[in-house]
Amino acid sequence: QAFVVAHASGCYKVALRELLADGAVKSQIASTKALDHMQTLESFYTMLKEDPDRACYGPAQVQKAVEMGAVDSLMVTDGLFRSCSL
């Protein structure tokens, strides 16, 4: 099934997090890349809240972190991923 029907308390990011935390929604998207992406993003938000100095931004910082073996997950924006300069 391509669509999941669910109800949220609003229409902002908080409501999206609410939906993605819902067990029924999670079970419906369990076998999709969306769940993996959601878990990675939630892990990032948690890390950013608890230890913001661990986050790297920009090519130079990320390259240095990769060279040090300090990268657990690498998130790339869609715009950067699709750019010719990558």
HELIX and SHEET records of a PDB file:
HELIX    1   1 LYS A   13  ALA A   21  1                                   9    
HELIX    2   2 GLY A   23  GLN A   28  1                                   6    
HELIX    3   3 LYS A   33  GLU A   50  1                                  18    
HELIX    4   4 PRO A   52  ARG A   54  5                                   3    
HELIX    5   5 PRO A   59  GLU A   67  1                                   9    
HELIX    6   6 ASP A   78  ARG A   82  1                                   5    
END                                                                             
